[in-house]
């Protein structure tokens, strides 16, 4: 179902999650699962990098481990100040007075 590339990335994310849990938070899998709002079994699947775990759980784990900014950057489109200005200019609409 998932490509090998996707599975590899998910495994890396799972290993990072495990490292953050152990080294930054010093919490058990059970405590972390409770904080994320999943069963311990689902949390173990996350640390193993199971790509079928819902994205919302990953984002909740990111919030707990203070890594949401990294997730946000993954899906952000970088643009120059000129592009931002042009986009704002296009989105502005003039209000016309009724006669």
N, C-alpha and C positions, 0 to 999 in steps of 0.2 A: 504494500500500500504506500509506504513512504520510501523515498529514495535513500540510498546509502549516505548521500551527503547530508540530508535532513537528519537522519538517525545519528550521524557523527556529531553534528552541531548540538542536537538535543542532549547527547551524552556529555558533551563538554559543559553545557549549561547545568546539567544535573550535578556534575562533579564540582562546579563552582558553587552551586547552592549548598552542597554538603560541606565544602570547605568554609563557607561563610557561617553556616550553622555551628560548626565545631569551633572554628578559630575566632570568629567575631562575637557570636552570641553565646557560645558555650551551653547549648541546649540539646536535649535529647530529641530524637525523631518524633516521639510522642508529643512533647511539648510544642514543637514546631508545627506538627500536623494540626494540633488544636488551634494554634494561632492563625494558621492559614485557613482553617475551616474545612479540613478534609480528614478522611480516615487516615490512620497510620499507614495502611496499605497503599493508599493513593499517594501519600507523601513519599513513601519508599520508591514508588514508581517514578516520581518526579526526580529523585536523586539518581535514579538509574537512567534518566533521560528518556522516559517514555513519551513519544511525540503525540500520543492520543489524550494526554491530560489537558483539560480545558485551559485556555490562555488566561482566564480570569484568576485561576489558582496560581499560575506563575507570576502574575502581576501582584497578587496579594503577598506572595513570598518576596518579591522584589521590594515591596513597600516595607516589609518587616526587616529585610536586610539592608535597607537604605540604598537600593540600586535602581530605583525607578527612573532616575535621570538617564542611566545607560540604556534602558529599554526605550525611553522616549527618543533618544538620539538615533536609535536603530531605524526608526520609522519617520524621522524628520527629514524634510527636504531643505537642504541648505540653499540659500539664495543671497545674492549680493544686496547691498543697500539700494542700489538702483532698481533691481527687480522688485524689492519690497515697495519702493516708492511707486513704481509703475502699477503694481497690483492695487495699492491703496487708491491711486488715482482712478483706476478703472472701476473700482467698487463704489466710489462716491457718486451720488446722484443729486442732481440739482432739484430743489423744490421750486415749483412754479407757483406763482400767485394766480389765483383765479380772478378773472376780470369782471 
